[in-house]
Amino acid sequence: MISIANYSHSIKSVDINSLPQALQEGHQFFIEAESVYDQDESIKETIDIYLQKLNEYLGAKESNVKADSEPKEAKSKSSFPPKAKNEANSAKAKIKAPLKSRAPGKKAAPKSKPAEPVSKSQPKLVASQSKDVLFIKRFINMHNKVKSRHQINLFIKALQKAIVGREIRKTSKHAGHIKEIQKKLCDQHNKMSDGDSVKIAINEQWLNELVAAAGGEKVYKSVQLIKRYIGLQGEMLITRIESLLKAVQAALSKKEITCSDPYYDKIKTIQKNLEIAKEGGKVKIEKAELNGLEGILNACGCSANLSGLEDYDLPPLTTDGKVKKKPDKDLDIFDSMDQLNSQPSDNSFRLKGDLGKMLGELERFELAITLEGDQGGGKTRFSYQLANAFAEIGLQVAVFSLEIGRRSDLIRRMREAYIVEVNRKNVFITDKLPEGLETIYKASKAFDVVIIDSWNKLNVHSSEFDKFRKSFPNTIFIVIFQRTTQGTIRGGTAPLYDSGINIEVVKADEEFSNNYAVATKNRYGETGKKFNISSQKLIGEYAEQE
């Protein structure tokens, strides 16, 4: 199966020119957008759909579709079965333009009609998207995914906050969809108990309408590239610099960015800076330039007739109605406490069972868990239990088994013992680092959780640990550290201080059944709770607590 982690290697065996046009365009989009996969939700969604359709196409069996239904694919050994063909066209529409819904029972358009959407449905270019569109996109992204009652509750609260704050109004363009989304999620939430999860499924007709609505506004290509450029501040990795430079050059050559674009001059300056950085330097953005670029991203730039947006970015007022004086530029790193989000983060979640009780309410933001402890205590086994717990809530887990080869029977036995069969499709394992540390970086873009067993096998400085957290804030890292014979951490203790949770695995005696894990540091919950690795249950005074 082709994934974002193995794409560059696996795609070499595929004849791109023989793919349907939609998948060829998907390939080109992947090349341009891979570097920001984990930074932009809409790009992540589009790439995921493309990979899904690509795998379905490559794995599809020969069908009885007539040769003249795909004249350009006549030489191909196999062609789309009806379902795969329709889904590929949907992927193409997702990449190029919004989907159009079709009335129930209405037959497909005759073959003589062009496949491309008509020009009058082209999305409206804006500098940033209205709140109703953003919530519709978030709802679409929940389709066919398992969500807990807590996650649904967070979405509802965030949506209601936007409504109360008049960021979404009754007069908003997509108010009808927003009202329906709110009603359905509230109904589903009220049917569930704490700890329950449900798979969100949106019926096809409504999904098409939502996708069309979400595609009604399209952020300027220049704004997308500016966002990527800011993310490269201080970056020295040539592959990322070259990737963005190619994307800028392609956008200019294809006239996706022209002189009429409001940020054309900024893009030309960015192009020049990237060309300089490509020659061995690093991306350096001066403070004045950075402030200007961030101002572009922070400003709405939408026309005034988009309801609900006119209240954005109003300056804060004092009690006498005067505009508050802003801090000096040297102090603009600060935010007033009354401007921080008053609602729980959408990134908050809790693992199921006793592991959830042990670790508490986690947040998917720069979350790293370090495991250290006695030799033979069960660090690897416990990491497999964590992999199962994260896979159980729908996250995809990559395991770098650098201590034990993946073909070892030990791996099979631990899989059978600790990873439930239904969760195995979400857990992937390798014992190789073909590109060294760069392999870890690529996996961090592609997976939700990355487990490294053990850090010492990477042969890198411990400072790299914190770079992982900062570079991939949405990726959860679980890293095993080995101890020296003196009982200290090999390579230094800095990662234990940088991590949000440090878990010590204790070898209680010669009986493995008595070994346990205990959090000696936990920013998200209590420390001291003991978790028996053999029974996978809390023990001692916490065993009976809910």
Order of alpha helices (4+ residues) and beta strands (2+ residues): alpha-alpha-alpha-alpha-beta-alpha-beta-alpha-alpha-beta-alpha-beta-alpha-alpha-alpha-alpha-beta-alpha-beta-beta-alpha-beta-alpha-beta-alpha-beta-alpha-beta-alpha-beta-beta-beta-beta
